[in-house]
Amino acid sequence: MTENLEYNSERSKLIIPEYGRHIQKMVEHAMEIGDKEERNMAAHTIIDVMGNLSPHLRDVPDFQHKLWDQLFLMSNYQLDLESPCPERTREERGKKPTPLAYPENNPKYRFYGNNIKLMIDEVKDWEAGPKKEGIILTIANHMKKSYLNWNRDAVDDNIIFEHLYELSNGKINLKKKDEDLSDASDLIRGKKSYKSKRKRHHGKGRKRH
């Protein structure tokens, strides 16, 4: 019996260890099948077994493509098959993906969030008019509300105007206009009233014992 024992050091290296030794042996067996039709049937059987390891994903098209990619990888790209998914070469698989463009973040005024900066960048080059002025005033009020969420103390409108001027690269200047933002108490009260409405709503839905 000891003559038939196999040691890991004597076995072939597992290309994808997550699938285990048996799946790897099934792939190696499929590579030895001479008849192409029979080899294709064996490959589909292997894909079904691989999919059974993640039954909640096996019918998702993208997941099927991933399984076929892994099958070719385990065969060292030497398995001649008629794959239902486009076969990727070793070079294509090893190609690094395009780096994701992370949203620009302004650490100096992080409390405003990235969406405010995107809105400012969108509107700052618009043609002057009532629509632009209304949106800018809305942005400024939202900035004031965000500032108050970060700092509960009262905030002077000129601070918001200064930040808006800086974030727009000097293209939006409310400091020279006679504009007043919403009172801090109104901005905070709106948030509190919304929370209280939610509490009352959830309270009505509770069962009394």
N, C-alpha and C positions, 0 to 999 in steps of 0.2 A: 504493500500500500504506500509506503514511503517513496517508492520510485515514481509514483504518479502525482505526487504533490508538486504544485507550482508555487514558486515564490515571486513576489512582485518584482524583484530585481531581474527575474528572467522573462517577465512578460513585456509585451510591447507597451509603450507609453500611452496613457489615456489622453486623447486630444481634448475631449470635453469631459472631465471627471464627473460632472454632475449626472451624466447619464449612466455611469457605471460600466463595468467590464462586459456585461452581457450585450448591451447595445453596440459597443465597439466590436465585439465578435460577430454580431449580425451584419454589421457594415462590411467587415473583412470577408465574411462568407459571400455577401452579395457581389463583392468585387471579383470573386472567383467564378461566378456563374457566367458561362459562355453565351447562352442564349439571351439576346437583348430583351425579348418580351418577358421571359421569366425573371430577368434581372430587374426590370421595371416593376413587376408584381412584388418582388421581394423588397424593393425600395419603398413602395407604398405601404407595405406591411410595417416596415421599420418606422415610417413617418407616423402611422397610427399608434404604434407603441410609444413613440416619443411624445405624441400629443396626449396620450392617456396620463402622462405624468403631470399635465396641466389641463385637465378636462374643461375648465371654465374658459380656456383660451383657444382650444384646438380648432374651433370653427371660425375663428376670426381670420380674415384674409391675410392681414399683415403678419399674423402669427404663423400661418402656414408657410409664408415666404421665409420666415426666420428658421423654421424647422428644416426646410430644404437647403437653406444656406448652411446650416449646421451639419446636415448629412454629407454634403459635398466636402465640408471642412474635415469631417472625421475620416473621409476616404482620401484625404490629401489631394483632393481635386482630380482623382483618377477614376472616379466612377462614371461610366458612360451611360447616361440616362436621358429619357425624354421627360424633363421636368415640367410640371404645369406652371412653374414660376420661372421668370428669367434668371438664368444662372449667372452668378457673379464670379468673376475670376479672383485669383488670389490677390492680384494687384488692386482690384476694386475694393476687396474686403479690407485690405490693409491701409487703404487711403484714409487719411484723417479727415473728419468732417469739418465743414466751415465753422469757424468760431462764432458763437452767438454774440450778437451785438447787445451788450448790457445797457439798460437805460441809463442815461446820464444822470448822475446824482450830484446835487449841490450840497456838500456837507455843511456849509455855512448856514443854510436855511432848510435843513432837513425836515423840519416840522411842517413845511408847506406841502411836501410830497412831490412826486414826479409829475403827476397829472396837471398840477398848477403850472409847472414850468412848460409843459407841452402846450397848454392853452395859451400861455403868454407868447410863446414862439409862433403859434398859429395866427394870433390876432394882431401882433405888433406891427405887421407890414400891411395891414388892410388899409383901404382908402378911408379917409376920415368921414364920419357920418354918424347919425344917431345909433345905428346898429352897433358900430364899433364902440362907441361911448358907453352904451348900455352893457355890452359884454365885459368891457374893462371894469366898469363899476361893480358888476357881479363878481368878477375875479377878485377885485380888491376886498369886497365884503367877505368872500370865502377865505381869503388870506387872513383877514382879521379874526375870523372864527377859528381857523387853524392855529393862529398864534395864541388865542385865548385858551385853546385846549392844551397847549404846551405850557403856557404861563397864565395862571389864573388871575394875575394882577391886571389892572386896567391897562390898555394899550392906547397910545396916542396915534391918531390917524396918520400923522406925518411919518411915523416909523413904517407903516404899511406902504405909504407913497414912496418912501426912500427905497424900500426893498423891491417894490414893483419897478421902480426906475432902474435899479441895478440889474434885476433879473431880465429885463427887456433890453439890456445894453443901451439904455438911455433913450429908447424909442417911445416909451410910455411915461409921460410926466404929468401926474395929477397934482403935483405940488404947486403948479402955477394956476390951477383952476380952483374955483370956489366950490369944491365938492366935499360933502360930509358923508361918511360911511355910517352904517347902522350902529346904534348904540350897543355897547358891549353887553348890557343887560338884556337887550332884545335877542341878541345872537345866542346867548347862553340859555335864556328863557325858552327859546324855541326848541332847543335840544332837550331841556328838562321836561317840557310839556309833552314832547314825543315819547319820552321814557315813561312818564306817568300814564299816558294813554295806553301804552303797551302793558303796563302792570295791571291797569283796570280791566283791559281786555282779557288777559290771561286769568285774572282773578274771577271773572264771570264764568269762565269755562271750567273752573274747578268744582268738583262734586262736594257737597256738604255731607258730612257723616253724622 
